[in-house]
Amino acid sequence: MWLGDASVSQINAYRQQLDELNKESQEKKDRNDALYAEVLDLRRGLETIEERARYELGMVKENETFFQVLE
């Protein structure tokens, strides 16, 4: 009961390890859910793609004027 694989301290260590694994699993599930939502947004329309291209790549459409404001 006090020593070995089924000891109280070993069981507590297993429970702690299980809690950590459950927490890590939940974090990964949340990340996957966010990525899946982003994939759905990208599949739904060009507006999302255009928004990302403008923000991340500095896309400017034809006949648009780009203004950069420096503070």
N, C-alpha and C positions, 0 to 999 in steps of 0.2 A: 504494500500500500504506500509506503514512503520512498521506496527505491524501485528503479526499473522503468520499463516502458509505460506501465499503467499507474505510475506514482502520481500523487497529487501535484507535485511540482511539474512533472512532464505534461500532465493534462492541462494545467494552466498555461504552460508554454505553447502547447498545441492550440489552445483557444485564442491566445494572443496572436499567433501566426495566422490563424483562420480569420480573425478580425482584420488584420492587415491585408490579407489577400482579398477579402470581401471589399474593403475600402478601395484598393487598387483596381479591382474589377469594376466597381461602380464608376470610378473616375474614367476608365477606358470606355465604358459604355456611354457615359455622358459625352465624351469626345467623339465617339463614333456617331452618336445621334446628331451632334452639331455638324459633322462632316456630311452626313446623309442629307440633312436639311439644306446644306449649301449645294449639294449635287442636284437636289430637286429644284432649287431656285435656278440653277444654271440651265437645267433642262427645259424649264418653263418658258423662258423668253430671252430675247436679245437685250432687253433693258438691263438685266442684271449683268450680262457680259459687258455691255457698253459701260455701265457704271464702274465695274472693276477695271476695265481698260483705261478709263479716264483717271481714276484714282491712283492705280498702281503703275500705269505705264505712261501717263500724261497724254492720252489720246486727244486729238483735236480733230473735229470734223471739217470737211471741206467747207469753205466760206465762213468759218468761225474765226474769231480773233481771240487769241490767248493773252490774258493780262496777268501779270505776276505782281502781287502787292508785297513790297518789302516794308517791314516795320522798323 
